[in-house]
Structure formats: C-alpha cells, structure tokens
C-alpha cells in the first residue's frame, strides 16, 4: 500500500493530526508511533524516495509498537506525505521536527512552522542536543518551541526529554508532557537548558571513556561491549546509576559509597569529588530513595535483572 496522497484516501483519526518534518530514521519512527497511537500523520521531507521509505519502515515497525490503539493496516492507512512544510503543518495538533541536526536548518524551519501551524499546536523538536533557545531565534514567540528529544527508536524506547527556553510558560511544557504520555512515552522535564540534554551527555561520557580504554589496549571493542552488557547494561535497565550506588552504600547510602569508594574511582578517570558534592548528592538520594525502602528496591532490582539475563540468554546477539 502506497503512502502517496495521490493514490490513498486518508482515514479519519481518533486523536487528530500530527505533522512530522524530516524523514530520516527518527522521523520515520515518530510517524510509526503516532500512526499506531491513533493519529493522522503527515510527513514532509525533500527526499525523492519519501513514500517508498515510509512504506518500508511502516511495514516493519508498526507491529513493534507496544500498546498501539490500532492494528497496523488501519494505522498505515492514515500516513500521507506533503510537498511543503506549510501543507504538512496546516490544521495539526502537534508538529514533531526531526530534521538535520544543525542550528541553521532549525532556525530557518521554525518561523515557517510558526506562521502556518495552528496557534494552539505544539511545536516540538527531536534535536539530540541543540537547545530550544538556540533554535527559536527567528520565531515571533520563541517560547512556543519545546524540545521533545526521544531515544532511538522513538516507537520502541519510552524516554522523551522535554526541555524549553527560559521564560517558557509551564502550561506549555505541561502540554508537551501530557501529549507524550498520551502516546505511551515516558517524558521527563529538564529544569534548565543544557546542550546535549541529559541522556546523550551520560551516553557520550561512557562512550568517550570506552574509546579511551580501547585505544589504550585495555580491551578490544567486542570485549568492552561484553563487559557492559553483562554488568552495567543489566543493572541500568532496572535502576539508575545513582540508586545503584545508593543501594551499594548499605546503611550509609550513596554518600557513604562516594566517600569510601567513589573518590578513588573518580581519581582513576581524572575527576574529583568534593566534600560538598558528596554531601549534597548523598542527601538528595536519601530523600528520593528512603533507607527503609532498601529491601523492596533490592528485591525489585534483582528480580528484573534475573529476567533480563534469562531473556538475553534466550536471544543471544549473533556475531
């Protein structure tokens, strides 16, 4: 079935319309998610093979969307392509930008979207690291733009980092959070702008150290990946790194572990932990994760880790 609007009649959508601007891997994945979740989806991208690319990705990915409100055939029938940005964003509830990761592209795009989209439409950027204030320089109302950064692929992984420029009304940010929850995502609001946001900064810190270790001859590429997938990957799929250290610190929690082990580990990688850092983050962890809940946290962690190990062993990655 083609997604070309000239040969396809678009079905009515129970949740309204969404535009996706940019049809690389992220844009196609967003289109898949929105269609599966009951939206009419219009995709715009200058690539000449846009309809064919969407046909292929929708056929492969629609069955993968957990909690979809429609079967793949019905969802696929509601995706069409648009010739221009203006055509794509007319009458939509939300615009999800997934174009090139350059400031110039995004600064040129958003005034066009702002002028053509409904005044109440959510304007959302999938940028991997360019903050909203940098993108929105040419907009009349710069607070209309909100970052909705997914983890790849958006139709599978739940996280969306939501960030906005200083002065953006919380009501507008709440609208983005509610929208992403509606389509089955797990949005987390960032409290201030930070280039690269949070997940990518964490990811790159680990990747850069991984590259250093490989280049130093400590391990090879496959060995390093094996170390992560048999330890940190399993752990961090069940609890975050700060809760992991908090539990590892026993009765003294995160502060105790950082004081007695963390300082030395930080020094090993060229970093320093101050007394103020240890005290502040230790107290924050104790408030977020009370000590009397440690037995329940450990039980949940261990049950989930065992399940992940069993599932991974049943589906090993082929070399």
C-alpha positions as CSV (number, residue, x, y, z in Angstrom):
1,X,0.0,0.0,0.0
2,X,1.5,3.3,-1.0
3,X,1.6,6.3,1.3
4,X,1.4,8.7,-1.7
5,X,-1.6,11.0,-1.1
6,X,-2.5,11.0,-4.8
7,X,-3.4,7.3,-4.6
8,X,-4.5,7.0,-1.0
9,X,-7.6,8.1,0.9
10,X,-6.7,9.0,4.4
11,X,-8.9,7.6,7.2
12,X,-10.3,9.8,10.0
13,X,-8.1,9.7,13.1
14,X,-9.5,9.4,16.6
15,X,-6.8,11.7,18.1
16,X,-6.4,14.3,15.5
17,X,-3.4,15.2,13.2
18,X,0.3,15.4,13.7
19,X,3.0,16.6,11.3
20,X,6.5,15.1,11.2
21,X,9.1,17.2,9.5
22,X,12.1,15.2,8.4
23,X,12.0,11.6,7.5
24,X,15.3,10.1,8.5
25,X,15.3,7.2,10.9
26,X,13.9,9.3,13.8
27,X,11.2,10.9,11.7
28,X,10.0,7.6,10.3
29,X,10.0,6.1,13.8
30,X,7.9,9.1,15.1
31,X,5.5,8.7,12.2
32,X,5.2,5.0,13.1
33,X,4.4,5.7,16.7
34,X,1.9,8.5,16.0
35,X,0.0,6.4,13.4
36,X,-0.1,3.4,15.7
37,X,-1.4,5.6,18.5
38,X,-4.4,6.8,16.5
39,X,-3.2,10.0,14.8
40,X,-3.4,11.1,11.2
41,X,0.2,11.7,10.3
42,X,1.6,13.9,7.5
43,X,5.3,13.6,6.8
44,X,7.3,16.2,4.9
45,X,10.9,15.7,3.6
46,X,12.5,16.7,0.3
47,X,13.9,13.2,-0.2
48,X,12.7,11.8,-3.6
49,X,12.0,8.3,-2.2
50,X,9.9,9.5,0.8
51,X,6.8,7.5,0.0
52,X,8.8,4.3,-0.6
53,X,10.9,4.8,2.6
54,X,7.7,5.2,4.7
55,X,6.1,2.2,3.1
56,X,9.1,0.1,4.1
57,X,9.5,1.5,7.7
58,X,5.8,1.3,8.5
59,X,5.5,-2.3,7.3
60,X,8.5,-3.3,9.5
61,X,7.9,-1.1,12.6
62,X,4.1,-0.8,13.1
63,X,3.8,-4.3,14.6
64,X,6.5,-3.4,17.1
65,X,4.6,-0.5,18.8
66,X,3.5,-1.7,22.3
67,X,0.1,-0.5,23.4
68,X,-1.0,0.6,19.9
69,X,-4.6,1.7,19.6
70,X,-5.0,0.4,16.0
71,X,-3.9,-2.6,14.1
72,X,-1.0,-2.0,11.6
73,X,-3.2,-1.9,8.5
74,X,-5.5,0.8,9.9
75,X,-2.6,2.8,11.2
76,X,-0.7,2.7,8.0
77,X,-3.7,4.0,6.0
78,X,-3.5,7.3,7.9
79,X,0.0,8.3,6.9
80,X,0.5,10.5,3.9
81,X,3.2,12.7,2.5
82,X,3.2,16.5,2.0
83,X,5.0,18.5,-0.6
84,X,5.8,21.5,1.6
85,X,6.2,22.3,5.3
86,X,3.3,24.6,5.2
87,X,1.0,21.9,3.8
88,X,2.2,19.4,6.4
89,X,1.5,21.6,9.4
90,X,-1.9,23.0,8.4
91,X,-4.6,22.0,10.9
92,X,-2.4,19.8,13.1
93,X,-2.4,19.3,16.8
94,X,1.4,18.9,17.0
95,X,4.5,19.3,14.9
96,X,7.4,16.9,15.5
97,X,10.6,18.2,13.9
98,X,13.2,15.5,13.1
99,X,15.3,17.3,10.5
100,X,19.1,17.7,10.2
101,X,21.0,18.4,13.5
102,X,22.1,21.9,12.5
103,X,21.2,25.2,14.1
104,X,20.8,26.9,10.7
105,X,18.2,24.3,9.5
106,X,16.2,24.5,12.6
107,X,16.3,28.4,12.8
108,X,15.1,28.6,9.2
109,X,12.3,26.0,9.7
110,X,10.6,27.2,12.9
111,X,9.4,30.6,11.6
112,X,7.7,28.8,8.7
113,X,6.1,26.3,11.0
114,X,5.0,29.1,13.4
115,X,3.3,31.0,10.6
116,X,1.5,28.1,9.1
117,X,0.5,25.8,12.1
118,X,-2.5,26.5,14.3
119,X,-1.8,28.9,17.2
120,X,-2.5,26.2,19.7
121,X,-0.4,23.5,18.1
122,X,2.5,22.0,20.0
123,X,5.9,22.8,18.3
124,X,8.3,20.0,19.2
125,X,11.9,19.4,18.3
126,X,13.6,16.0,18.3
127,X,17.0,17.6,18.4
128,X,19.7,15.5,20.0
129,X,21.4,18.4,21.7
130,X,20.5,21.8,20.3
131,X,18.6,23.7,23.0
132,X,15.3,25.4,22.3
133,X,16.6,29.0,22.7
134,X,19.2,28.4,20.0
135,X,16.7,27.0,17.6
136,X,13.9,29.6,18.1
137,X,16.0,32.8,17.4
138,X,13.8,33.7,14.4
139,X,10.4,33.0,15.8
140,X,7.9,35.7,16.8
141,X,7.1,33.8,20.0
142,X,10.3,32.0,21.0
143,X,8.6,30.2,23.9
144,X,6.3,28.2,21.6
145,X,9.2,25.8,20.8
146,X,9.6,22.8,23.2
147,X,12.3,20.1,22.9
148,X,10.9,16.6,22.7
149,X,14.1,14.6,22.4
150,X,13.5,10.8,22.1
151,X,15.8,7.9,22.4
152,X,16.2,6.0,19.2
153,X,14.0,4.4,18.1
154,X,11.0,6.5,19.4
155,X,8.4,3.9,18.5
156,X,10.1,1.5,21.0
157,X,12.1,3.3,23.7
158,X,9.9,5.2,26.2
159,X,12.1,8.2,27.2
160,X,11.4,11.7,25.8
161,X,13.4,14.5,27.3
162,X,11.3,17.7,27.5
163,X,13.1,21.0,27.7
164,X,12.3,24.6,26.9
165,X,13.9,28.0,26.9
166,X,13.9,30.2,30.0
167,X,10.6,32.1,30.3
168,X,8.5,29.3,28.6
169,X,5.2,29.1,30.4
170,X,4.9,25.9,32.5
171,X,1.5,25.3,31.0
172,X,3.1,25.0,27.5
173,X,5.6,22.5,28.9
174,X,2.8,20.6,30.6
175,X,1.0,20.3,27.3
176,X,4.0,18.6,25.8
177,X,4.4,16.3,28.7
178,X,0.7,15.3,28.5
179,X,0.9,14.8,24.8
180,X,3.8,12.4,25.1
181,X,2.2,10.5,27.9
182,X,-0.9,10.1,25.6
183,X,1.2,8.3,23.0
184,X,2.7,5.9,25.6
185,X,6.0,7.7,26.2
186,X,7.8,8.4,29.5
187,X,8.6,12.1,29.3
188,X,10.9,13.8,31.8
189,X,11.1,17.5,32.1
190,X,14.6,19.1,32.4
191,X,14.7,22.0,34.8
192,X,17.2,24.1,32.7
193,X,18.6,24.1,29.3
194,X,21.8,22.0,28.8
195,X,23.3,21.3,25.3
196,X,23.1,17.6,24.7
197,X,20.4,17.4,27.3
198,X,20.9,14.5,29.9
199,X,20.7,11.1,28.3
200,X,23.1,12.0,25.5
201,X,25.6,13.6,27.9
202,X,25.6,10.5,30.0
203,X,25.9,8.3,26.9
204,X,28.8,10.3,25.5
205,X,30.7,10.3,28.8
206,X,30.6,6.5,28.8
207,X,31.4,6.2,25.1
208,X,34.4,8.5,25.4
209,X,35.8,6.5,28.2
210,X,35.1,3.3,26.2
211,X,37.1,4.7,23.3
212,X,40.0,5.7,25.6
213,X,40.1,2.2,27.0
214,X,40.0,0.5,23.6
215,X,42.7,2.9,22.2
216,X,44.9,2.2,25.3
217,X,44.7,-1.5,24.6
218,X,43.0,-2.4,27.8
219,X,40.2,-4.3,25.9
220,X,39.0,-4.6,22.3
221,X,35.7,-3.3,21.0
222,X,33.8,-6.6,21.5
223,X,35.2,-7.2,24.9
224,X,34.2,-3.7,26.1
225,X,30.7,-4.2,24.8
226,X,30.5,-7.6,26.6
227,X,31.6,-6.0,29.8
228,X,28.8,-3.5,29.6
229,X,26.1,-5.9,28.5
230,X,26.9,-8.4,31.3
231,X,27.0,-5.8,34.1
232,X,26.1,-2.1,33.7
233,X,23.6,-2.7,30.9
234,X,21.7,-5.2,33.0
235,X,21.9,-3.0,36.2
236,X,20.9,0.2,34.5
237,X,17.9,-1.4,32.7
238,X,16.4,-1.9,36.2
239,X,17.7,1.0,38.3
240,X,19.5,4.2,37.6
241,X,23.2,4.8,38.4
242,X,22.6,6.9,41.5
243,X,20.1,4.4,43.0
244,X,22.6,1.6,42.2
245,X,25.3,3.4,44.1
246,X,22.8,4.3,46.9
247,X,22.0,0.6,47.4
248,X,25.6,-0.3,47.1
249,X,26.5,2.0,50.0
250,X,24.5,0.0,52.5
251,X,23.1,1.8,55.6
252,X,25.1,4.9,54.7
253,X,23.8,5.0,51.1
254,X,25.2,7.0,48.3
255,X,27.1,9.4,50.5
256,X,29.0,6.5,52.2
257,X,29.9,4.8,48.9
258,X,31.1,8.0,47.3
259,X,33.2,8.9,50.4
260,X,34.9,5.5,50.7
261,X,35.0,4.1,47.1
262,X,33.8,6.9,44.8
263,X,36.7,9.3,45.5
264,X,39.3,6.8,44.3
265,X,37.3,5.7,41.3
266,X,36.8,9.4,40.3
267,X,40.5,10.0,40.6
268,X,41.2,7.0,38.3
269,X,39.3,8.7,35.5
270,X,40.8,12.1,36.1
271,X,37.8,13.5,38.0
272,X,37.4,14.9,41.6
273,X,34.6,14.5,44.1
274,X,34.4,17.4,46.6
275,X,33.0,17.1,50.1
276,X,30.2,19.4,49.0
277,X,29.3,17.1,46.1
278,X,29.2,14.0,48.3
279,X,27.1,15.7,51.0
280,X,24.6,17.3,48.6
281,X,24.0,14.3,46.3
282,X,24.0,11.9,49.3
283,X,21.3,13.9,51.0
284,X,19.3,14.1,47.7
285,X,19.5,10.4,47.2
286,X,18.3,9.7,50.8
287,X,15.3,11.9,50.2
288,X,14.5,10.4,46.8
289,X,15.1,6.8,48.0
290,X,14.4,6.3,51.7
291,X,16.6,3.8,53.6
292,X,13.5,1.9,54.9
293,X,12.6,1.0,51.3
294,X,16.0,-0.6,50.5
295,X,14.7,-4.2,50.9
296,X,12.0,-3.5,48.4
297,X,14.3,-1.7,46.0
298,X,16.8,-4.7,46.1
299,X,14.1,-7.2,45.6
300,X,12.7,-5.4,42.5
301,X,16.2,-4.9,41.1
302,X,17.2,-8.5,41.5
303,X,14.0,-9.9,40.0
304,X,14.3,-7.6,37.0
305,X,18.0,-8.3,36.5
306,X,17.3,-12.0,36.6
307,X,14.5,-11.6,34.0
308,X,16.8,-9.6,31.7
309,X,19.6,-12.1,31.9
310,X,17.2,-15.0,31.1
311,X,15.7,-13.2,28.2
312,X,19.0,-12.1,26.8
313,X,20.4,-15.7,27.1
314,X,17.3,-16.9,25.2
315,X,18.0,-14.5,22.4
316,X,21.8,-14.1,22.0
317,X,23.2,-11.5,19.7
318,X,24.7,-13.2,16.7
319,X,28.3,-12.4,16.0
